[in-house]
Amino acid sequence: MARASSCSNPRMPSPTEPPRRCAWCGEDPLYVAYHDTEWGFPVADDRRLFEKICLEGFQSGLAWITILRKREAFREAFAGFDFARVARFGPRDVTRLLGNAGIVRHRGKIESTINNAKRAREVSDECGSLAAYFWRYEAPRRARPAHVSTSPESVALAKDLKRRGFSFVGPTTVYAFMQAMGLVNDHAHGCATRAAVRDARTRFSLPR
C-alpha cells in the first residue's frame, strides 16, 4: 500500500523543534529512521530492489510497520533476497518458510516471491540488471496531489511486470515500491528530508 505522501502545512519549526516529517511515519523510532534515511532515496542495488518489490507484496493487507519490524527475519529467510538463490527454492523451502514465525506465513505470498525471483532473473538477463529495468519507469519530477496511490508510471510498470509473469504487483503496490526506491520523490513539501532526496536524485546516475 502506498504511504501517505503529504504532511499538513504547519508553520516552520524553530531551531529547538524536531524536523518536520511526512505524517505517515509517526513517532516509532524504526519508522522515523526508515523515513529519514531510506524512503525516497534512489536505489540501484538489485537485491534491495528485489527485496522491496517482494516485501510490498507481503505487506498487502497489512501495515508497512509490521513488515519493517520483520524485515531482518525476511532477509534471513529469503537468502538476503538474492534472487538467483531464491529462484532455486522448492517445496521444502515453502514448507520451511510456512513454519517461520518471524515472517508473514502466507503461502501465496511465499510462492509469489519464489516465482518473482525467477522472473527477476529473466529480467536481469534481458536488461543487464533489475535496476536498469525499473529505472525506465522513473516518474517525472513534478508536483503530485496529496495521498495519491497510483500514477501513470506505476500502472505501466505493473502492467509490464504482470506481462512478464510477476505476481502481487498491482499498480498501488508498485507505486509504493516506486516511492520507497526513489523513482518518485513523494516526501511532502515542508518535510525536512524532501530536499535531501531531491539532491540525491540529482546526483544519481541512471543504471544502464
N, CA and C atoms as a LAMMPS dump frame, in Angstrom:
ITEM: TIMESTEP
0
ITEM: NUMBER OF ATOMS
624
ITEM: BOX BOUNDS ff ff ff
-5.0000000000000000e+02 5.0000000000000000e+02
-5.0000000000000000e+02 5.0000000000000000e+02
-5.0000000000000000e+02 5.0000000000000000e+02
ITEM: ATOMS id mol type element x y z
1 1 1 N 0.845 -1.183 0
2 1 2 C 0 0 0
3 1 3 C 0.886 1.239 0
4 2 1 N 0.555 2.246 -0.773
5 2 2 C 1.352 3.456 -0.826
6 2 3 C 1.264 4.202 0.488
7 3 1 N 2.394 4.711 0.907
8 3 2 C 2.39 5.532 2.101
9 3 3 C 1.796 6.895 1.763
10 4 1 N 1.122 7.534 2.738
11 4 2 C 0.59 8.869 2.521
12 4 3 C 1.723 9.792 2.147
13 5 1 N 1.502 10.669 1.187
14 5 2 C 2.611 11.401 0.622
15 5 3 C 2.659 12.861 1.049
16 6 1 N 1.922 13.233 2.067
17 6 2 C 1.98 14.634 2.439
18 6 3 C 1.879 14.816 3.936
19 7 1 N 2.468 15.909 4.392
20 7 2 C 2.231 16.41 5.74
21 7 3 C 1.212 17.535 5.584
22 8 1 N 0.722 17.999 6.701
23 8 2 C -0.032 19.237 6.65
24 8 3 C 0.963 20.358 6.377
25 9 1 N 0.516 21.566 6.265
26 9 2 C 1.419 22.688 6.009
27 9 3 C 1.507 23.58 7.244
28 10 1 N 2.171 23.103 8.285
29 10 2 C 2.252 23.869 9.511
30 10 3 C 3.288 24.972 9.395
31 11 1 N 3.363 25.795 10.416
32 11 2 C 4.401 26.818 10.461
33 11 3 C 5.763 26.146 10.488
34 12 1 N 6.788 26.882 10.072
35 12 2 C 8.136 26.337 10.08
36 12 3 C 8.587 26.14 11.529
37 13 1 N 9.289 25.035 11.824
38 13 2 C 9.719 24.793 13.194
39 13 3 C 10.816 25.745 13.618
40 14 1 N 10.9 26.015 14.896
41 14 2 C 12.001 26.801 15.428
42 14 3 C 13.221 25.916 15.526
43 15 1 N 14.434 26.487 15.72
44 15 2 C 15.644 25.664 15.79
45 15 3 C 15.609 24.609 16.888
46 16 1 N 14.777 24.791 17.895
47 16 2 C 14.729 23.839 19.008
48 16 3 C 13.697 22.745 18.789
49 17 1 N 12.878 22.874 17.742
50 17 2 C 11.865 21.876 17.475
51 17 3 C 12.42 20.779 16.575
52 18 1 N 11.861 19.565 16.658
53 18 2 C 12.32 18.492 15.777
54 18 3 C 11.98 18.801 14.323
55 19 1 N 12.705 18.211 13.375
56 19 2 C 12.422 18.481 11.967
57 19 3 C 11.041 17.981 11.578
58 20 1 N 10.451 18.662 10.596
59 20 2 C 9.168 18.229 10.082
60 20 3 C 9.355 16.952 9.271
61 21 1 N 8.406 16.041 9.379
62 21 2 C 8.436 14.795 8.629
63 21 3 C 7.06 14.546 8.011
64 22 1 N 7.036 13.673 7.015
65 22 2 C 5.761 13.233 6.47
66 22 3 C 4.952 12.575 7.581
67 23 1 N 3.664 12.835 7.599
68 23 2 C 2.834 12.409 8.723
69 23 3 C 2.784 10.897 8.888
70 24 1 N 2.972 10.132 7.793
71 24 2 C 2.771 8.688 7.861
72 24 3 C 3.772 7.982 8.766
73 25 1 N 4.935 8.568 8.993
74 25 2 C 5.948 7.829 9.767
75 25 3 C 5.721 7.913 11.278
76 26 1 N 4.86 8.812 11.735
77 26 2 C 4.547 8.874 13.164
78 26 3 C 5.773 9.103 14.024
79 27 1 N 5.825 8.428 15.178
80 27 2 C 6.923 8.638 16.122
81 27 3 C 7.683 7.363 16.448
82 28 1 N 7.3 6.244 15.852
83 28 2 C 8.023 4.996 16.093
84 28 3 C 9.467 5.17 15.606
85 29 1 N 10.477 4.926 16.463
86 29 2 C 11.874 5.166 16.068
87 29 3 C 12.288 4.4 14.812
88 30 1 N 11.797 3.179 14.65
89 30 2 C 12.143 2.398 13.473
90 30 3 C 11.565 3.037 12.216
91 31 1 N 10.34 3.483 12.327
92 31 2 C 9.669 4.118 11.191
93 31 3 C 10.321 5.462 10.86
94 32 1 N 10.675 6.229 11.891
95 32 2 C 11.307 7.526 11.683
96 32 3 C 12.649 7.348 10.975
97 33 1 N 13.44 6.361 11.417
98 33 2 C 14.733 6.106 10.782
99 33 3 C 14.554 5.693 9.327
100 34 1 N 13.551 4.862 9.071
101 34 2 C 13.26 4.438 7.702
102 34 3 C 12.896 5.653 6.848
103 35 1 N 12.058 6.523 7.364
104 35 2 C 11.663 7.735 6.646
105 35 3 C 12.863 8.631 6.367
106 36 1 N 13.701 8.828 7.369
107 36 2 C 14.785 9.804 7.259
108 36 3 C 15.953 9.319 6.413
109 37 1 N 16.192 8.02 6.358
110 37 2 C 17.418 7.517 5.735
111 37 3 C 17.193 6.603 4.521
112 38 1 N 15.961 6.136 4.314
113 38 2 C 15.729 5.193 3.219
114 38 3 C 14.644 5.65 2.251
115 39 1 N 13.467 5.975 2.755
116 39 2 C 12.295 6.166 1.9
117 39 3 C 12.508 7.32 0.924
118 40 1 N 12.464 7.015 -0.341
119 40 2 C 12.575 8.04 -1.371
120 40 3 C 13.973 8.235 -1.931
121 41 1 N 15.001 7.745 -1.233
122 41 2 C 16.359 7.883 -1.748
123 41 3 C 16.565 6.878 -2.882
124 42 1 N 17.174 7.295 -3.985
125 42 2 C 17.271 6.417 -5.159
126 42 3 C 18.138 5.191 -4.912
127 43 1 N 17.68 4.05 -5.381
128 43 2 C 18.338 2.764 -5.167
129 43 3 C 18.633 2.124 -6.518
130 44 1 N 19.869 1.654 -6.678
131 44 2 C 20.263 0.953 -7.9
132 44 3 C 20.75 -0.456 -7.611
133 45 1 N 20.667 -0.884 -6.375
134 45 2 C 21.131 -2.21 -5.988
135 45 3 C 20.042 -3.241 -6.265
136 46 1 N 20.362 -4.266 -7.047
137 46 2 C 19.346 -5.23 -7.453
138 46 3 C 18.726 -5.98 -6.277
139 47 1 N 19.529 -6.315 -5.282
140 47 2 C 18.974 -7.054 -4.136
141 47 3 C 17.966 -6.202 -3.391
142 48 1 N 18.292 -4.944 -3.181
143 48 2 C 17.366 -4.074 -2.462
144 48 3 C 16.084 -3.853 -3.266
145 49 1 N 16.221 -3.729 -4.567
146 49 2 C 15.033 -3.558 -5.402
147 49 3 C 14.161 -4.81 -5.363
148 50 1 N 14.791 -5.962 -5.464
149 50 2 C 14.012 -7.202 -5.407
150 50 3 C 13.386 -7.379 -4.028
151 51 1 N 14.145 -7.095 -2.988
152 51 2 C 13.605 -7.184 -1.632
153 51 3 C 12.36 -6.322 -1.496
154 52 1 N 12.447 -5.098 -1.967
155 52 2 C 11.346 -4.163 -1.763
156 52 3 C 10.097 -4.566 -2.528
157 53 1 N 10.26 -5.011 -3.779
158 53 2 C 9.069 -5.399 -4.541
159 53 3 C 8.415 -6.616 -3.898
160 54 1 N 9.224 -7.498 -3.298
161 54 2 C 8.656 -8.663 -2.598
162 54 3 C 7.98 -8.253 -1.297
163 55 1 N 8.629 -7.405 -0.521
164 55 2 C 8.05 -7.01 0.758
165 55 3 C 6.787 -6.179 0.568
166 56 1 N 6.717 -5.416 -0.505
167 56 2 C 5.464 -4.703 -0.784
168 56 3 C 4.341 -5.701 -1.031
169 57 1 N 4.664 -6.812 -1.682
170 57 2 C 3.655 -7.851 -1.864
171 57 3 C 3.238 -8.471 -0.545
172 58 1 N 4.204 -8.731 0.328
173 58 2 C 3.874 -9.281 1.644
174 58 3 C 3.047 -8.293 2.46
175 59 1 N 3.241 -7.011 2.222
176 59 2 C 2.519 -6.02 3.013
177 59 3 C 1.043 -5.943 2.671
178 60 1 N 0.664 -6.44 1.518
179 60 2 C -0.737 -6.348 1.087
180 60 3 C -1.686 -6.778 2.197
181 61 1 N -2.547 -5.866 2.617
182 61 2 C -3.49 -6.134 3.694
183 61 3 C -2.955 -5.859 5.077
184 62 1 N -1.689 -5.442 5.174
185 62 2 C -1.051 -5.182 6.471
186 62 3 C -0.483 -3.769 6.482
187 63 1 N -0.014 -3.345 7.641
188 63 2 C 0.665 -2.059 7.763
189 63 3 C 2.147 -2.244 7.444
190 64 1 N 2.751 -1.249 6.799
191 64 2 C 4.172 -1.359 6.452
192 64 3 C 5.048 -1.522 7.686
193 65 1 N 4.681 -0.912 8.796
194 65 2 C 5.498 -1.041 10.016
195 65 3 C 5.578 -2.502 10.452
196 66 1 N 4.534 -3.286 10.198
197 66 2 C 4.563 -4.715 10.521
198 66 3 C 5.664 -5.411 9.728
199 67 1 N 5.755 -5.105 8.451
200 67 2 C 6.781 -5.696 7.593
201 67 3 C 8.155 -5.18 7.98
202 68 1 N 8.238 -3.904 8.274
203 68 2 C 9.532 -3.305 8.636
204 68 3 C 10.111 -3.974 9.88
205 69 1 N 9.249 -4.27 10.845
206 69 2 C 9.725 -4.927 12.067
207 69 3 C 10.186 -6.367 11.809
208 70 1 N 9.703 -6.958 10.735
209 70 2 C 10.078 -8.327 10.395
210 70 3 C 11.139 -8.385 9.294
211 71 1 N 11.643 -7.255 8.869
212 71 2 C 12.486 -7.225 7.681
213 71 3 C 13.737 -8.079 7.828
214 72 1 N 14.395 -8.037 8.971
215 72 2 C 15.608 -8.842 9.146
216 72 3 C 15.291 -10.333 9.086
217 73 1 N 14.151 -10.724 9.632
218 73 2 C 13.747 -12.131 9.551
219 73 3 C 13.455 -12.519 8.106
220 74 1 N 12.827 -11.619 7.35
221 74 2 C 12.599 -11.879 5.933
222 74 3 C 13.923 -12.047 5.198
223 75 1 N 14.874 -11.186 5.489
224 75 2 C 16.163 -11.272 4.809
225 75 3 C 16.854 -12.601 5.089
226 76 1 N 16.797 -13.035 6.32
227 76 2 C 17.405 -14.316 6.664
228 76 3 C 16.664 -15.465 5.98
229 77 1 N 15.35 -15.393 5.97
230 77 2 C 14.546 -16.482 5.412
231 77 3 C 14.699 -16.601 3.902
232 78 1 N 14.893 -15.459 3.229
233 78 2 C 14.951 -15.441 1.768
234 78 3 C 16.36 -15.154 1.24
235 79 1 N 17.367 -15.691 1.917
236 79 2 C 18.751 -15.657 1.407
237 79 3 C 19.21 -14.251 1.048
238 80 1 N 18.86 -13.287 1.915
239 80 2 C 19.255 -11.912 1.655
240 80 3 C 18.636 -11.326 0.406
241 81 1 N 17.552 -11.938 -0.069
242 81 2 C 16.865 -11.529 -1.293
243 81 3 C 17.791 -11.553 -2.506
244 82 1 N 18.699 -12.519 -2.495
245 82 2 C 19.486 -12.829 -3.688
246 82 3 C 18.56 -13.609 -4.622
247 83 1 N 18.058 -12.953 -5.654
248 83 2 C 17.004 -13.604 -6.441
249 83 3 C 17.507 -14.828 -7.206
250 84 1 N 18.805 -14.891 -7.487
251 84 2 C 19.33 -16.096 -8.131
252 84 3 C 19.212 -17.306 -7.204
253 85 1 N 19.381 -17.086 -5.9
254 85 2 C 19.234 -18.173 -4.933
255 85 3 C 17.766 -18.473 -4.653
256 86 1 N 16.974 -17.433 -4.489
257 86 2 C 15.557 -17.643 -4.189
258 86 3 C 14.869 -18.364 -5.345
259 87 1 N 15.319 -18.126 -6.557
260 87 2 C 14.72 -18.778 -7.723
261 87 3 C 14.876 -20.29 -7.676
262 88 1 N 15.83 -20.76 -6.884
263 88 2 C 16.055 -22.205 -6.778
264 88 3 C 15.309 -22.832 -5.612
265 89 1 N 14.541 -22.027 -4.853
266 89 2 C 13.757 -22.574 -3.756
267 89 3 C 12.713 -23.548 -4.312
268 90 1 N 12.454 -24.589 -3.526
269 90 2 C 11.47 -25.585 -3.931
270 90 3 C 10.442 -25.844 -2.849
271 91 1 N 9.677 -26.935 -2.962
272 91 2 C 8.618 -27.237 -1.993
273 91 3 C 9.114 -27.323 -0.548
274 92 1 N 10.302 -27.858 -0.32
275 92 2 C 10.819 -27.931 1.047
276 92 3 C 11.028 -26.539 1.631
277 93 1 N 11.463 -25.627 0.785
278 93 2 C 11.656 -24.254 1.255
279 93 3 C 10.321 -23.598 1.585
280 94 1 N 9.309 -23.869 0.785
281 94 2 C 7.975 -23.335 1.081
282 94 3 C 7.505 -23.836 2.436
283 95 1 N 7.682 -25.116 2.7
284 95 2 C 7.294 -25.693 3.989
285 95 3 C 8.085 -25.048 5.115
286 96 1 N 9.384 -24.879 4.901
287 96 2 C 10.235 -24.229 5.914
288 96 3 C 9.748 -22.818 6.203
289 97 1 N 9.445 -22.073 5.168
290 97 2 C 9.032 -20.684 5.348
291 97 3 C 7.662 -20.584 6.007
292 98 1 N 6.777 -21.517 5.706
293 98 2 C 5.462 -21.523 6.359
294 98 3 C 5.571 -21.785 7.856
295 99 1 N 6.671 -22.381 8.283
296 99 2 C 6.893 -22.62 9.707
297 99 3 C 7.702 -21.545 10.395
298 100 1 N 8.066 -20.493 9.668
299 100 2 C 8.906 -19.431 10.211
300 100 3 C 8.024 -18.324 10.79
301 101 1 N 7.951 -18.264 12.122
302 101 2 C 7.088 -17.271 12.775
303 101 3 C 7.624 -15.852 12.651
304 102 1 N 8.848 -15.703 12.184
305 102 2 C 9.428 -14.368 12.068
306 102 3 C 8.956 -13.597 10.851
307 103 1 N 8.334 -14.298 9.89
308 103 2 C 7.859 -13.632 8.685
309 103 3 C 6.332 -13.737 8.6
310 104 1 N 5.78 -13.221 7.529
311 104 2 C 4.346 -13.378 7.275
312 104 3 C 4.159 -14.729 6.601
313 105 1 N 3.46 -15.636 7.279
314 105 2 C 3.344 -17.009 6.778
315 105 3 C 2.093 -17.149 5.897
316 106 1 N 2.224 -16.674 4.708
317 106 2 C 1.135 -16.691 3.731
318 106 3 C 1.649 -17.454 2.512
319 107 1 N 1.069 -18.625 2.265
320 107 2 C 1.581 -19.486 1.199
321 107 3 C 1.622 -18.76 -0.149
322 108 1 N 0.554 -18.062 -0.471
323 108 2 C 0.508 -17.392 -1.759
324 108 3 C 1.611 -16.371 -1.931
325 109 1 N 1.902 -15.62 -0.867
326 109 2 C 2.941 -14.591 -0.95
327 109 3 C 4.336 -15.212 -0.968
328 110 1 N 4.51 -16.301 -0.242
329 110 2 C 5.793 -17.013 -0.261
330 110 3 C 6.048 -17.583 -1.656
331 111 1 N 5.062 -18.245 -2.214
332 111 2 C 5.226 -18.82 -3.547
333 111 3 C 5.388 -17.721 -4.599
334 112 1 N 4.733 -16.584 -4.375
335 112 2 C 4.891 -15.45 -5.278
336 112 3 C 6.328 -14.941 -5.269
337 113 1 N 6.945 -14.889 -4.099
338 113 2 C 8.319 -14.409 -4.001
339 113 3 C 9.274 -15.322 -4.774
340 114 1 N 9.064 -16.626 -4.678
341 114 2 C 9.906 -17.575 -5.42
342 114 3 C 9.672 -17.419 -6.92
343 115 1 N 8.411 -17.301 -7.305
344 115 2 C 8.1 -17.057 -8.723
345 115 3 C 8.735 -15.754 -9.195
346 116 1 N 8.604 -14.699 -8.411
347 116 2 C 9.134 -13.403 -8.826
348 116 3 C 10.655 -13.42 -8.915
349 117 1 N 11.312 -14.257 -8.11
350 117 2 C 12.764 -14.393 -8.212
351 117 3 C 13.146 -14.962 -9.58
352 118 1 N 12.388 -15.926 -10.054
353 118 2 C 12.651 -16.499 -11.38
354 118 3 C 12.431 -15.456 -12.466
355 119 1 N 11.378 -14.674 -12.317
356 119 2 C 11.103 -13.635 -13.301
357 119 3 C 12.163 -12.531 -13.218
358 120 1 N 12.627 -12.203 -12.002
359 120 2 C 13.671 -11.19 -11.836
360 120 3 C 14.966 -11.628 -12.507
361 121 1 N 15.274 -12.894 -12.417
362 121 2 C 16.475 -13.424 -13.065
363 121 3 C 16.366 -13.243 -14.58
364 122 1 N 15.177 -13.478 -15.12
365 122 2 C 14.966 -13.303 -16.555
366 122 3 C 15.109 -11.836 -16.968
367 123 1 N 14.53 -10.946 -16.158
368 123 2 C 14.621 -9.515 -16.458
369 123 3 C 16.072 -9.05 -16.397
370 124 1 N 16.802 -9.505 -15.395
371 124 2 C 18.203 -9.122 -15.265
372 124 3 C 19.02 -9.595 -16.462
373 125 1 N 18.748 -10.822 -16.904
374 125 2 C 19.456 -11.346 -18.07
375 125 3 C 19.139 -10.518 -19.322
376 126 1 N 17.893 -10.102 -19.445
377 126 2 C 17.468 -9.347 -20.631
378 126 3 C 17.973 -7.916 -20.624
379 127 1 N 17.888 -7.266 -19.45
380 127 2 C 18.141 -5.822 -19.372
381 127 3 C 19.511 -5.466 -18.791
382 128 1 N 20.242 -6.453 -18.314
383 128 2 C 21.543 -6.191 -17.701
384 128 3 C 21.485 -6.121 -16.199
385 129 1 N 20.366 -5.673 -15.669
386 129 2 C 20.143 -5.615 -14.22
387 129 3 C 18.687 -5.287 -13.975
388 130 1 N 18.225 -5.599 -12.758
389 130 2 C 16.879 -5.168 -12.382
390 130 3 C 16.799 -3.648 -12.343
391 131 1 N 17.874 -3.02 -11.87
392 131 2 C 17.88 -1.563 -11.749
393 131 3 C 17.673 -0.901 -13.103
394 132 1 N 18.364 -1.399 -14.127
395 132 2 C 18.213 -0.814 -15.456
396 132 3 C 16.77 -0.925 -15.928
397 133 1 N 16.124 -2.032 -15.588
398 133 2 C 14.72 -2.212 -15.971
399 133 3 C 13.808 -1.268 -15.2
400 134 1 N 13.898 -1.271 -13.881
401 134 2 C 12.969 -0.472 -13.081
402 134 3 C 13.115 1.021 -13.357
403 135 1 N 14.339 1.501 -13.545
404 135 2 C 14.531 2.935 -13.696
405 135 3 C 14.089 3.464 -15.047
406 136 1 N 13.657 2.576 -15.938
407 136 2 C 12.994 3.05 -17.144
408 136 3 C 11.682 3.753 -16.809
409 137 1 N 11.142 3.445 -15.62
410 137 2 C 9.825 3.941 -15.226
411 137 3 C 9.918 5.084 -14.214
412 138 1 N 11.083 5.718 -14.145
413 138 2 C 11.23 6.86 -13.236
414 138 3 C 10.149 7.895 -13.534
415 139 1 N 9.53 8.385 -12.479
416 139 2 C 8.458 9.365 -12.653
417 139 3 C 9.05 10.748 -12.887
418 140 1 N 8.45 11.559 -13.751
419 140 2 C 8.903 12.939 -13.935
420 140 3 C 8.865 13.703 -12.623
421 141 1 N 9.718 14.66 -12.49
422 141 2 C 9.816 15.418 -11.24
423 141 3 C 8.799 16.55 -11.257
424 142 1 N 7.592 16.19 -10.939
425 142 2 C 6.503 17.16 -10.958
426 142 3 C 5.725 17.073 -9.645
427 143 1 N 5.029 18.135 -9.326
428 143 2 C 4.223 18.135 -8.108
429 143 3 C 3.081 17.145 -8.26
430 144 1 N 2.769 16.437 -7.187
431 144 2 C 1.703 15.442 -7.227
432 144 3 C 0.642 15.782 -6.175
433 145 1 N -0.59 15.411 -6.414
434 145 2 C -1.628 15.616 -5.396
435 145 3 C -1.315 14.808 -4.146
436 146 1 N -1.805 15.269 -3.035
437 146 2 C -1.611 14.534 -1.786
438 146 3 C -2.374 13.213 -1.82
439 147 1 N -1.807 12.231 -1.136
440 147 2 C -2.46 10.942 -0.905
441 147 3 C -2.717 10.158 -2.2
442 148 1 N -1.908 10.365 -3.231
443 148 2 C -2.064 9.542 -4.42
444 148 3 C -1.591 8.129 -4.112
445 149 1 N -2.161 7.138 -4.798
446 149 2 C -1.762 5.758 -4.561
447 149 3 C -1.35 5.034 -5.838
448 150 1 N -1.501 5.7 -6.98
449 150 2 C -1.016 5.165 -8.252
450 150 3 C -0.532 6.338 -9.096
451 151 1 N 0.075 6.008 -10.21
452 151 2 C 0.496 7.015 -11.176
453 151 3 C 0.509 6.357 -12.545
454 152 1 N 0.572 7.132 -13.617
455 152 2 C 0.679 6.505 -14.94
456 152 3 C 1.888 5.58 -15.037
457 153 1 N 2.986 5.964 -14.367
458 153 2 C 4.195 5.137 -14.413
459 153 3 C 4.002 3.834 -13.662
460 154 1 N 3.335 3.882 -12.518
461 154 2 C 3.133 2.65 -11.752
462 154 3 C 2.154 1.719 -12.472
463 155 1 N 1.168 2.294 -13.142
464 155 2 C 0.231 1.473 -13.912
465 155 3 C 0.968 0.777 -15.054
466 156 1 N 1.844 1.527 -15.735
467 156 2 C 2.595 0.944 -16.847
468 156 3 C 3.564 -0.128 -16.366
469 157 1 N 4.256 0.14 -15.247
470 157 2 C 5.203 -0.84 -14.722
471 157 3 C 4.481 -2.093 -14.241
472 158 1 N 3.373 -1.913 -13.524
473 158 2 C 2.611 -3.07 -13.049
474 158 3 C 2.126 -3.922 -14.219
475 159 1 N 1.675 -3.272 -15.266
476 159 2 C 1.195 -3.997 -16.445
477 159 3 C 2.317 -4.817 -17.071
478 160 1 N 3.518 -4.213 -17.156
479 160 2 C 4.63 -4.93 -17.773
480 160 3 C 5.13 -6.052 -16.873
481 161 1 N 5.161 -5.829 -15.565
482 161 2 C 5.562 -6.894 -14.645
483 161 3 C 4.624 -8.085 -14.749
484 162 1 N 3.335 -7.821 -14.801
485 162 2 C 2.359 -8.914 -14.932
486 162 3 C 2.537 -9.632 -16.264
487 163 1 N 2.819 -8.881 -17.313
488 163 2 C 3.055 -9.498 -18.625
489 163 3 C 4.251 -10.454 -18.56
490 164 1 N 5.216 -10.097 -17.726
491 164 2 C 6.424 -10.914 -17.587
492 164 3 C 6.234 -12.066 -16.6
493 165 1 N 5.071 -12.153 -15.965
494 165 2 C 4.78 -13.265 -15.075
495 165 3 C 4.943 -12.993 -13.603
496 166 1 N 5.247 -11.751 -13.213
497 166 2 C 5.332 -11.403 -11.794
498 166 3 C 3.93 -11.436 -11.181
499 167 1 N 3.88 -11.636 -9.869
500 167 2 C 2.606 -11.632 -9.151
501 167 3 C 2.685 -10.718 -7.939
502 168 1 N 1.516 -10.365 -7.382
503 168 2 C 1.397 -9.395 -6.282
504 168 3 C 2.06 -8.075 -6.669
505 169 1 N 1.782 -7.602 -7.871
506 169 2 C 2.389 -6.37 -8.365
507 169 3 C 1.334 -5.472 -9.013
508 170 1 N 0.265 -5.184 -8.278
509 170 2 C -0.733 -4.252 -8.775
510 170 3 C -0.204 -2.831 -8.781
511 171 1 N -0.9 -1.897 -9.434
512 171 2 C -0.42 -0.513 -9.535
513 171 3 C -0.186 0.179 -8.201
514 172 1 N -1.009 -0.102 -7.188
515 172 2 C -0.81 0.525 -5.878
516 172 3 C 0.441 -0.023 -5.205
517 173 1 N 0.626 -1.34 -5.254
518 173 2 C 1.83 -1.953 -4.7
519 173 3 C 3.068 -1.425 -5.404
520 174 1 N 3.008 -1.326 -6.71
521 174 2 C 4.149 -0.855 -7.489
522 174 3 C 4.427 0.616 -7.202
523 175 1 N 3.369 1.414 -7.005
524 175 2 C 3.604 2.829 -6.695
525 175 3 C 4.303 2.978 -5.344
526 176 1 N 3.92 2.173 -4.367
527 176 2 C 4.601 2.212 -3.074
528 176 3 C 6.077 1.84 -3.227
529 177 1 N 6.345 0.85 -4.067
530 177 2 C 7.725 0.47 -4.387
531 177 3 C 8.472 1.652 -5
532 178 1 N 7.853 2.339 -5.94
533 178 2 C 8.495 3.472 -6.606
534 178 3 C 8.769 4.614 -5.629
535 179 1 N 7.82 4.867 -4.735
536 179 2 C 8.032 5.899 -3.711
537 179 3 C 9.241 5.57 -2.85
538 180 1 N 9.324 4.33 -2.417
539 180 2 C 10.369 3.932 -1.48
540 180 3 C 11.741 3.882 -2.122
541 181 1 N 11.818 3.461 -3.388
542 181 2 C 13.096 3.258 -4.066
543 181 3 C 13.588 4.487 -4.82
544 182 1 N 12.856 5.598 -4.694
545 182 2 C 13.34 6.857 -5.232
546 182 3 C 12.962 7.147 -6.666
547 183 1 N 12.102 6.322 -7.269
548 183 2 C 11.691 6.601 -8.636
549 183 3 C 10.738 7.788 -8.696
550 184 1 N 10.263 8.206 -7.545
551 184 2 C 9.475 9.421 -7.413
552 184 3 C 9.78 9.987 -6.026
553 185 1 N 9.828 11.313 -5.915
554 185 2 C 10.055 11.949 -4.616
555 185 3 C 8.716 12.413 -4.07
556 186 1 N 8.136 11.614 -3.179
557 186 2 C 6.843 11.963 -2.604
558 186 3 C 6.952 12.43 -1.158
559 187 1 N 8.145 12.818 -0.73
560 187 2 C 8.219 13.497 0.564
561 187 3 C 7.458 14.812 0.442
562 188 1 N 6.726 15.131 1.471
563 188 2 C 5.865 16.304 1.435
564 188 3 C 6.687 17.585 1.381
565 189 1 N 6.112 18.586 0.752
566 189 2 C 6.696 19.924 0.845
567 189 3 C 6.638 20.338 2.32
568 190 1 N 7.754 20.769 2.857
569 190 2 C 7.845 21.063 4.28
570 190 3 C 8.51 19.959 5.064
571 191 1 N 8.605 18.753 4.488
572 191 2 C 9.32 17.646 5.133
573 191 3 C 10.814 17.905 5.013
574 192 1 N 11.535 17.74 6.104
575 192 2 C 12.966 18.045 6.123
576 192 3 C 13.78 17.134 5.212
577 193 1 N 13.246 15.961 4.878
578 193 2 C 14.001 15.007 4.062
579 193 3 C 13.789 15.223 2.574
580 194 1 N 12.801 15.992 2.202
581 194 2 C 12.483 16.167 0.782
582 194 3 C 13.682 16.713 -0.004
583 195 1 N 14.344 17.712 0.527
584 195 2 C 15.468 18.318 -0.187
585 195 3 C 16.632 17.347 -0.312
586 196 1 N 16.871 16.556 0.738
587 196 2 C 17.957 15.575 0.684
588 196 3 C 17.693 14.537 -0.398
589 197 1 N 16.442 14.1 -0.516
590 197 2 C 16.079 13.147 -1.56
591 197 3 C 16.216 13.795 -2.937
592 198 1 N 15.78 15.027 -3.056
593 198 2 C 15.908 15.74 -4.342
594 198 3 C 17.371 15.831 -4.752
595 199 1 N 18.248 16.163 -3.802
596 199 2 C 19.667 16.274 -4.115
597 199 3 C 20.257 14.912 -4.485
598 200 1 N 19.827 13.868 -3.785
599 200 2 C 20.325 12.525 -4.084
600 200 3 C 19.901 12.089 -5.477
601 201 1 N 18.696 12.422 -5.855
602 201 2 C 18.225 12.069 -7.201
603 201 3 C 18.97 12.871 -8.264
604 202 1 N 19.351 14.098 -7.959
605 202 2 C 20.105 14.91 -8.909
606 202 3 C 21.475 14.304 -9.178
607 203 1 N 22.087 13.742 -8.128
608 203 2 C 23.425 13.146 -8.26
609 203 3 C 23.378 11.717 -8.798
610 204 1 N 22.22 11.124 -8.797
611 204 2 C 22.065 9.716 -9.129
612 204 3 C 22.26 9.485 -10.626
613 205 1 N 23.075 8.492 -10.972
614 205 2 C 23.271 8.118 -12.373
615 205 3 C 22.321 6.97 -12.713
616 206 1 N 21.556 7.138 -13.735
617 206 2 C 20.601 6.1 -14.113
618 206 3 C 21.337 4.821 -14.481
619 207 1 N 20.89 3.69 -13.94
620 207 2 C 21.53 2.416 -14.285
621 207 3 C 21.364 2.104 -15.766
622 208 1 N 22.381 1.487 -16.326
623 208 2 C 22.345 1.121 -17.753
624 208 3 C 22.482 -0.384 -17.902
